[in-house]
Amino acid sequence: MEKIVIHSPTYEFSLLDHMSCNTEVNIQILEPDQVLRLHSRFIGVDPKRMIILELGGDAQWQKAQNFLFIGQEVIVRIIRSNEPKANVLAFKSKIQRVERNLGYWLLIDYPEELQKVALRHQSRLPISLSSAIVPAKDKENSQKDKPLALGALKDISIKGGAFISSGLNIILCEESYLLKVELSSQLDTELVPITIKNILPIEHDDEAFQYGFTINCSQAKAESIVHKLLMCHLLK
């Protein structure tokens, strides 16, 4: 996987300008005391001026009604998953207008900068998300289990990743666990089924170790998990 920060109009902006209608979009409303995530679809673009997204009507959109005003900051992540080289485009923007007369649209500013993550099966993307390793029980109980190790997710790919932790613990190679990844400050988490494949000391830190792991689920589920973690990491 590869992260490229764009600071001027390039090929990535061309991808945005020619984005297919109905492409999946995730919107995060930037509020200090809560996390508001909305699912939408790409409707169209007026290059350099605005992006047009679908105005949804589900429970999450209803909850967000009071925050859909001109000037409200949002983070937008567009998932281009139906192509050979799937990737995510992400950018910050502000709401221009909420349109309910001509159509149900959310109009936002055209971005000045883009971030792009290309999803490849073998390479790993550097990432930094607070995480913990917990016993591999059913997910409901694992949310309450005392962590076996606290640390951070260092990198991730479809095949696996690396977790960094300090101090002694009882984690063993070739054993299965759940990686509990923090997605937000509101205790929103993702539980990833993993198997520890190697445990390596960290150079210049006698108390820290890197735990290499594989993801134990179908490829489709792994792709969904990795997409979610990448979108959380982007523009965090």
Order of alpha helices (4+ residues) and beta strands (2+ residues): beta-alpha-beta-beta-beta-alpha-beta-beta-beta-beta-beta-alpha-beta-beta-beta-beta-beta-alpha
